[in-house]
Amino acid sequence: MGPFSRKTDDADALVGGAIPGLKGAPVRTPVKTGAPMTGPSLWPALAGRVLTRQMWIELYGVPGYGLTLKGPKIPALAAGPRDPRPIDANVGKAILGGRFTLAGAGLELEPDEIPWDRPSPSRGFAVELHSFNWLPGLMSQGERGAREALRLTLAWGDHFARWSPFAWGPDILARRTFNLACWARKMGAVADDLERLRLTDLLARQARQLLRPPGGLASRAQKLTAAALAGCVLAGAPGAAIRRRALSRLGGALKVTVDADGGHASRSAEAGLELLLDLLTLTDALGQVSEPTPEPVAAAIQRLTGGLRTLALPDGRLVSFQGGGPSHVERVAAARAHDEAAGVETAPHAAGAEVAGLRRLHGALLTIVADVAPAPHGAWSETACAQPAALEIVCGKDRLITGSGWTPRATDRAGLRLTPGHSTLTLGEQSLGEPLGGWKGEMLGPRLVGRPVHVGAEHRQAEGAVWLEIEHDGWAVPFGLMHQRRLYVDQRLDELRAEERLFPAPGQEEVVRAIAAPYAVRFHLEPGVQASLARDKRSILLRGHSGRGWWFRTDGPDVAIEPSVHIDDGLTRRSLQIVVRGSARTDAETKVRWKLSPAGASGDPV
């Protein structure tokens, strides 16, 4: 027997006894499989990308290609779309003072100098710069900001009129076109006639490029939304033509991008939030040109809005799984404002709501979100993470247990996409997948590759209690073991009891020899959460920003508080993690129990 299959009286007192048996009608999540992501399955995609990528580079790079993007002169701007995203005015103030601060890096400029002929301090800085994500902040500075924005925009057009793989890459191009479309009308108000023609020509050429290949499946909806937005802003027949072409394709792109439950196909809550904000902006622009919102766009907004109700946690931010960060309270509130204004019910969800493979449970103060699906595959896996059965836990409005917070803005810290980067179990300090690197990664992007993982879940609830069991076979090949995570929420006591169970995988007994495999169950803590180890060495007092205490207890053999890191807006912050370590025999069952409960109750550790 494994060292944790024995239950002593002390251990029962520590973690609250065994989890009660499942009650109530079961709600089963069908076993889902991550498609194979290594070996021969990559070669068709690689071959296609090698051929098409070079073809488009050669075509778009030929002298005179830019002439194919030209169209009739557009002397006026028909709309000024309102992007609901909050604006950081400090960004604009800094730019007017001669400093760009983007993605954690800075660039000082002399008066009247431009950043386009200066080397960027980092790739992340260059992405933000060429995406024009600084434009809203600069435009918040009144007429002076608008004039400076116009100067910088026209200077960009002079320096990058010719297509280049980076500045005109699909993702950067889409964000730049979106931002320019939102603010072009206000820039045009301070421009002379010639400058206004240059501005509309620049916007129209970029919108037309967005309607051309290349562009992967994962970014198609974003590209077409930006192109349609530009088509609303540009007046007359040229703008209408761009708008019609973009909207005719957008419905199909949204169908594959937004799932029926309101989740984004990448399973990133943040990606869904950003797409919702883009679509709300497009709806506003269509209204300004007296056009109805197409049914596929309205339906996608409705689905994404419903999904956001489940994926927004009591602290006002998003769940943080599968390459999606928690975003900001103000940004999430901006996306939800239209929902609340319409009088849609936004009360707490019934325990067990599931969106994008993320299952939500709750007690009076506890909110738990668990990953009950495999990582996305194919084109959607460029931001995926190999972290099955991962958890986030919010106590009141304090996010206590979370993951590393990795997002695509932290491309240089891709190791946080591995299994130890979230609150789940690992064996042998290995990962169940890793980002694609080398020339293959250059061709296909940093897709997550590894063995396919089958994940299943079963959820039940009864009066005052909720059960969730998650099971996956990610460790079956290297160690011959299945991992089952059992969660029980006692809604009366407002406590979470859990059990990590490792047991031999069917059919692997003859393949894997019997060894003792080291395991680690990690619980990454939100930056700022205080953790204090009690004298019993198995209980840890956690305090979030509110100061309210919660006890974490376990019967695991070795419990430690260790350093960790957390990504916040692309920047690395120090944090802590609770790690429960031990050994599991590959030919026997091993169990580790743990509990999270409010401090101040009887029986608290000394």
N, C-alpha and C positions, 0 to 999 in steps of 0.2 A: 504494500500500500504506500502511496505517496505520503510525505510528511504532513500534509494538510488535510488528509482525509479523516484523521482522528479529531474528534470534537471533545474538548475538555470543558469542565464547568467554567474555568476562568475564561476560556475563549468565547463560550456562549455569552457570558456576562459582558464581555468586551464588545462584541459585534451584534448583540441582540438576538442571538439564537438563529435557528435555521430560517430560511425564507419559506413562508407558507406555500403550500401547493397551489398551482394555478387554479383559479376559479372563474366562473362566468363564461360567456360565449367567447371562443377564440377569434381573434382577427389575425390571420396569417398573412405575412408578406411572402409572396412566392419566392422560392429560391432564385436568386439572380446571379448571373455569371458575368464576370469581366472577361471580355473576349481575349484570346491569346494575343499577346503584344510583343512577341519575340520571334526570331527565326523567320521562316518563309512568309509569314503573314505580313511582314513589313516590306517585302521586296516589290510587290505591285505598286504600292504607294510611293516607294522610293524611285522606281523606274519612271513613273508618271511625273513625279516632281522634278527629277533631273531633266527630263526632256522639256517640260513646259516652262520651268523656271528660266532656263537658259534661252529658250525661244523668246519669252517676253522681255528679258533683259536686252537681247539683241534688237528686238523690234522697237521697244520704247526708247532705246538709247541711240537710235540712228538720228543723224542731223535732220532737222525738219519735222520730226514726229510731232512736236508741239503744235504745228500748224493744223494737224488733224483734230485738235481739241478746240479750235477756234469756232466761233459762230457769229451771228449778227451782233451788232453793238446793243448793249442794254443800258440805256441812260438813267434808269430809275430802279428803286428798290421798293417792292410791293408790301413787304411785311417786316416786322421786328419781333421774331418769336421770343417768348419769355421762357427761359430755362429755369425751372423751379429750384435748381441747386443753390445752396447758400454761397455767398461770395465772400472771399477773404480780402477785405480792403487793404490789409497790410501788404499783400503782394504788390498791389498797384503803387502804394506809397514808396515801397522799396525800389521799384523799377524807376519811378520818377526821380528817386535819389541816386540812381546809377548802379543799382545792384539787383541782379536776378538771383533768387534763391529757390532752387527747384530740386526735388528728390534728394534733399539733404546736402546739396552742394551749392556753391555760390560762384558768381562771376561778376567782377567789378568792371564797370564801363565808364569811360570819360564822357563828358557832355557831348551829345550829338553822335556818339559812337554807336555802332550796331553790333549785336551778338553774332550775326550770320557769318562774319569772316574771322571769328575767334574760335579756337578749339574749345570744345565743351569739357568741363572737368570730369565728367563721368557719362557713361551711356544713358543712365537713368535721367540725368540732366538734359541730355540731347533729345531724348524721347519727349519729355515734358515741354521743352522749348519748341520743337518743331510741331508738336500737337497743339500749340497755342493755348495750353491750359492756364497760362498766366493772363490771358486776354480779359476774362471777366473782372479780375481784380483791378486791372489797369483801367478798364472802362468805368469802374465805380468812382474814379477820381475826376468826374466832371469833364468840362471841355478840354482841359489840359491833358487829361488821360486819353480822351478820344483822339486828340491830335497826335499824341505820341504813339498810340496804337496804330493809327493810319500810317504814320511814318515807318514804323517797324514792319507793318504788313506789306506795304509797297516795296520796301527794301528786300524783304524775303522774296517777293516775286521777281525782283531784279536778279538776285543771286541764285535762285533755284527755279528759274523758268523752264529749264531743261529737266526732263525726268531723270530721277536717280533712285536706286533701290531703297535707300534709307528714307530720304525726305518725302518721297512719293510712295513709300510702302503702304499697303492697304490699311493697316491699323492706324498708323500715324496720320495718313491722309484723311481717314474718316473723322478722327477727332478734330483735326484742324478745320476741315470743311464745316463740321458741326458748329464749332466755336465762331468761325467767321460768319456763318449764316445768322447766328444769334445776334451779332453785334454790327453787322455790315451797315444796317440802316442808320445807326447812331454815328458810325464813322463817316458815312456818306453825308451826314448833316454838317460836318465841319470840313468837307472836301470841296475843292473847286470842280468844275465840270470835267476837266481832264483826269483828275485824280479819281473821281467817281467812276468814270469809264474804265480806268485801269483796275479799280477795285472790283467792279462787277465782272470784268473779263477774267480776273484771277479766280474769283469764286466759281464762275461758270466752267472754266477749264478743269478745275479740280472736281467739280460735280460730275462732269462728263467722264473723267478718268475713273471715278468710282463705279460707273456703270459698265466698265470694261474689266476683263480679267487682268491679272490673277486675283485671287481672293478666296480663302478657304471657307469651308462650310461654317466654321465656328464664328467667323466675323461677318458673314453675309448680311444678317439682319442689321447690324450696326452700320455697315456701308450703305445699304439701301435707304435706311432712315436718314442718314446724313445727306445723301443725294436728294431725297424727296424734300427735306427741309430747305436745302439750297434752291430747289425748284420753286418753293413757295416764296422765297425772298426775292428772287430775280423776277422782274416785271416782264410782262408781255409774253409773246409766243415762245421765245427761247426758254424762259423759266417754266412755262406750262409744259413744254415738250420734255424737259428733264423730269418734271414732277410726275407726268403720266408714266414715263418709262420706269421710274423708280417704284412708284406705287403698284404698278402691274406685277412686279416681281416680289415686292415686300411680303405679300400675303403668304406665298410659298415658303419664304425664308423664316417667317415667324412660326409657321406650322411645325417646322422641324426644330426650332430653337426653344419654343415655349411649350412645356409639357402640359397635359390636361390638368394636372394638379396645381399648376402655377409655378412650377420649378423651371429653372434654366437647364438646358440640356447638358451643360458643363457641371451641373450640380452645385455651382457656386451661387450662394445667396447674393453676394455682392454683384456678380454679373447680371443677375436678374434685376436687382435694384437699378443698376445703371441703364439697362435697356428700358425699364419702365420710365425712368426720367427722360430718356431720349424720346420715347413715344408720346409722353405727355407734352413735350415741347413741340413735336410734330403736330399733334392735335390742335394746339394753340395756333400754330402757323396756318394750318388749313382753315381754321375759323376766320383768320384775318383776311384770307383771300376768298372767303365765302364758299368754301368747298366742304362737303360733309366728310367726316372721318370714315374711311373704308371699313367695312364690317370686320375683315381680318385684323385690322389694327385695333379696333375697339374691343374685339374678343380677346386679343393678346393682353391688352391693358387690364381687362377684367380678370383674366387668369393670374397675371403677375401680381395684381393688387391682392387677390385672395391668398396667393402664396406668401406674400409679404406679411400678412397678419400672423401666420404661423412662424415665419422665420425671423421676425423681430422679437427680441427678448425683453423682459421687464426693465432692463437697464436702458432701453431705448435704442440699442444697437442690434446688429444682425448676428446670427450664428456664424461661427468661423470654421468652416470646413471646406475641403476640396478647392483650395486656392482662393477662397473668398474671405476677405478680411471683415471685421465687424463694422467698418465704415464709421460714420459719426452720427450722433444723436440728431443733429440738425438736418443732415442729409436724408436720414430715414424719415424724419418727421415731414420733410418737404414732399417725399414720395407718397406719404400716407395722407397728406392734407386733402387731396381731392376725394379720397375714400371717406374721410370723416365729414367733409362738407356735404357729401351726398347722402349722409345719414345712414351709411352702412354700418351694421353691427360690428364693433371692434372690441367686444368684451373678451376676457380670457378664453382661450380655446379649451374645449373638452380634452381631457387627457387622451393621448394617443393619436393626435392629428399628425399626418405624415405628408411632407412635401419634399420632392427631389431626393427621396431616399433618406430623409432626416425625420426621425420619429420624436415627437414632443410629448413629454409627461409632466405633470405638475402636482404639487400639493398646495397647502395654503401659502407658503413662502417659497417652496422649492420649485424650480423649473429645470428640467433635464432634457437635453436633446442628444439623441444617439444616432450615429451613422449606421443604417441598417441595409446598405446596398454596396455593391462593389464600386471601385473607382470607375469613372467614365473611360471609354476607350476610343481609339481612332483619333479623328480630328479634335474631339472634345477633350482629350486627355492632356493637352499642352499645359493645363494648370491643375491637373489632378494630383492627388496625394495618396500614397499607399498606406492608409490608416483605417482599416476596417474596424467596426465596433467602437470607434472613438466617441468620447463624451464631452459635453460642455454642461456645466452646472451653474445656475444663478440662484443665489439665496437672497430673497427679498429683491433688492436692486443691485446687489453686489455680485459681479461675475467672479466666482472663486476659481473654478476649475475650467480650463480651456485648452487650446493647443498653442502651437508656436506662432500662429497668425500669419503663416507664409502667404504671400500674394505674388502675382507676376511682377510687381514693382521691385521685388527682392530677388531678381534673377541670379545674383551672385551668391545667394545663400540657399541654393536648391537642395542642399542636404536636409533642410527642414521639411521637405516633401516626403521624406522617408518615414517608415513606421514609428521610430522613436520620437518623431516630431509632434505627436498628439497624445492625448490621454487614452492610451490603450495598452495592450500587452504585447511584448516582443519576446522571442526566443533566440538565445544565442547572440543577442545584440545585432540580429540581422534585420533586413527590410524585405517587405513583400513586393517591392518594385523600386524602380529608380528612373530618373529622367534620362531620356535618350541623349547621348552626347556625340562628340566627334562629327564627322562629315554627315552622318545620318541625322544628327540633331540639327545641323545646319540646313539640311534639305527639308525635313519634316517638322522642325520645331522641337522643343523639349518635351515630347510626348512621354507619358509614363509607360514604361515597359516592364514586363515581368510575367510570371506564370499567371494563368487565369485563376481567379478566386471566386468560389461559390459562397454566397451569403444568404442566409435565411433568417427570418424573425417571426416571433409569435407574440401577440399582445392581447392581454385580457384585462378587464377591470370589473370590480364589484364595488359595493357600497364602501367607501372609505379606503379603497386600495386599488393599486394599478400594478400589473406585472408586465415585464418585457423580457423576452429571451432572444438573444442574438447568437448566431452560430456561423462560423466560417471555417473553411478548410485550407486557409493559406499556409498553415504550418504542416500540412499532411505530407508533402513531398520531402522537405528537408529533415523533418523530425518525426513524421508519422503520427502527429497529434492534431486533434481538432480543438478549437478554442470556442467556448461557450461563455457568454457574459449574461448573467441573470440579474435583473434589476427589480426591486420591489419597493414601491412608494407607499408608505403608511401615511395616508392623508390626515388621519386624526392626530398622530404624533408629529407630523411634518418631518419625517425622517426617511432617508433612503438606505435600504439594505441591499447589498450586492454580493455576488459570488462569481469569481473567475474559475472556470472549470476547464482543465486540460484532460483529454482522454484519447485513447488510441483510435486512429481513423480506420474505418472499415477497409479491409483489403491491404492495409499497409504493414500488418504484423510480420509478414515474411520478407518485406522489402527493407525495413529499417531495423537495424540492430538495437538492442536495448542499451540505452545510455542514460545518464543524468544530464538533462539539458537545462542550462541556466535560463531563468526567465526574469523579466522585469515588468512590473505593472507601473506605468507612469501616470501621474496626475499633475499636469502643468498648471501652475498658478498664474493668475492674471498679475501683471506688474503692479506693485503696490500692496498686494495681499501679504499680510504678516502671518508667519507660520512658526509655532513654538512647540517643540517636542516635550511631551509630559515625561514624568519620571518613570512611568511604566514602559517607555521606549516603544510603545505601540499606538499611542494616541497623540494627535497633533491638533492644537488649537489654531483655527484659521480666523482671521479678522479681515474683512474687506474695508472698503472706503467708508462705510457707515459706522464702523466700529463694532457691529454686532458679531458675536462669536459663534462659531460652528466647530463641533468636534469631528475630526476624521479618525476612525479607529479601524484597526485591522488585526487579524490573527496571523498575518504573514510573518515569516521567521526573521526578516531583516527589513527594517523601515528606516529611511533616511530622508533628510531634506537636503537637496542638492541644487547647485546653480543651474539656471536655464536661461534661455533668451526668448524674446518675443518681438515679432515684427509689428511695428506701428507706423502706418503710412510710409512703408518702405524703409523705415529706420529701425535699427536694432536697439532694443531696450533690455536691460537685465531683469531677470525674474527668478523665481524658484520653482522647483518641482518636488513632489513627494514621489519617492521610488520605493516600491516593495519588491524585494529580490528574494530569490530562492532557486531550488532545483526541482525539476519535474522528470520523473522517469518516463521514458517513451513507451514502456510496456504496461503502464498503470495509470490510474486516475489521480489527478492532483487538484486540490481545491484551495482557493484563497478567498477569505471573506473580508469584506470591509463595510463600513457604515458611515453615514454623514448625518448628524443630528444637531439640533440647536444646543448651544451652551446654556448652562444655568439650570439644567434639569438634575434630578437626583441621580447619583451614580456617576457624576462627572469625575474624570481622573483628577488626581491631586497635582 
